[in-house]
Amino acid sequence: MWEFLTGFFFARATGLSRFIRPLLFLFLVGVVIAGFIYAAVVFRAVSERSEHHHVHTHSTR
């Protein structure tokens, strides 16, 4: 059963695997690149926000 499902999802059963596999690979690479960009933007925003002396890291109230 698992062989059928993996064959179906990766289009081996329909003969489209030579088109779908590169598209899935490109999608995966795009997701990884987008994740790195997102992480870089978030880390830069956090580091810029915490550099200023008027920003308190904790509240005294």
The 8 nearest C-alpha neighbors of each residue, nearest first, counted from 0:
[[1, 3, 2, 4, 5, 6, 7, 8],
 [2, 0, 4, 3, 5, 6, 7, 8],
 [1, 3, 5, 0, 4, 6, 7, 8],
 [2, 4, 6, 0, 1, 5, 7, 12],
 [5, 3, 7, 1, 6, 2, 8, 0],
 [6, 4, 8, 2, 7, 3, 9, 1],
 [7, 5, 11, 3, 9, 4, 8, 12],
 [6, 8, 10, 4, 5, 9, 12, 3],
 [9, 7, 5, 10, 6, 4, 11, 3],
 [8, 10, 6, 7, 11, 5, 16, 20],
 [11, 9, 16, 7, 15, 13, 12, 8],
 [12, 10, 6, 14, 16, 13, 9, 7],
 [11, 13, 10, 7, 6, 14, 15, 3],
 [14, 12, 10, 11, 15, 7, 16, 6],
 [15, 13, 11, 16, 12, 10, 17, 18],
 [14, 16, 10, 18, 17, 13, 19, 11],
 [15, 17, 10, 19, 11, 18, 14, 20],
 [16, 18, 15, 19, 20, 21, 14, 10],
 [19, 17, 16, 15, 20, 21, 22, 10],
 [18, 20, 16, 22, 21, 17, 23, 15],
 [19, 21, 23, 22, 16, 18, 17, 24],
 [22, 20, 24, 23, 19, 18, 25, 17],
 [23, 21, 25, 19, 24, 20, 26, 18],
 [24, 22, 26, 20, 21, 25, 19, 27],
 [23, 25, 21, 27, 22, 26, 20, 28],
 [26, 24, 28, 22, 27, 23, 29, 21],
 [25, 27, 23, 29, 24, 28, 22, 30],
 [26, 28, 24, 30, 29, 25, 23, 31],
 [27, 29, 25, 31, 30, 26, 24, 32],
 [30, 28, 26, 32, 27, 31, 33, 25],
 [29, 31, 33, 27, 28, 32, 34, 26],
 [30, 32, 34, 28, 29, 33, 27, 35],
 [33, 31, 29, 35, 34, 30, 28, 36],
 [32, 34, 30, 36, 31, 35, 29, 37],
 [35, 33, 31, 37, 32, 36, 38, 30],
 [34, 36, 38, 32, 37, 33, 39, 31],
 [37, 35, 33, 39, 34, 38, 40, 32],
 [38, 36, 34, 40, 35, 39, 33, 41],
 [37, 39, 35, 41, 36, 40, 42, 34],
 [40, 38, 36, 42, 37, 41, 43, 35],
 [41, 39, 43, 37, 38, 42, 44, 36],
 [40, 42, 44, 38, 43, 39, 45, 37],
 [43, 41, 45, 39, 44, 40, 38, 46],
 [44, 42, 46, 40, 41, 45, 39, 47],
 [45, 43, 41, 47, 42, 46, 48, 40],
 [46, 44, 42, 48, 43, 47, 41, 49],
 [45, 47, 43, 49, 48, 44, 42, 50],
 [48, 46, 44, 50, 45, 49, 43, 51],
 [47, 49, 45, 46, 50, 44, 51, 54],
 [48, 50, 46, 47, 51, 45, 54, 56],
 [51, 49, 47, 48, 46, 52, 54, 45],
 [52, 50, 53, 49, 54, 48, 47, 55],
 [51, 53, 54, 50, 55, 49, 48, 56],
 [54, 52, 51, 55, 50, 49, 56, 48],
 [55, 53, 52, 51, 56, 49, 48, 50],
 [56, 54, 57, 53, 58, 52, 49, 51],
 [55, 57, 54, 58, 49, 53, 52, 59],
 [58, 56, 55, 59, 54, 60, 49, 53],
 [57, 59, 60, 55, 56, 54, 53, 52],
 [60, 58, 57, 55, 56, 54, 53, 52],
 [59, 58, 57, 55, 56, 54, 53, 52]]
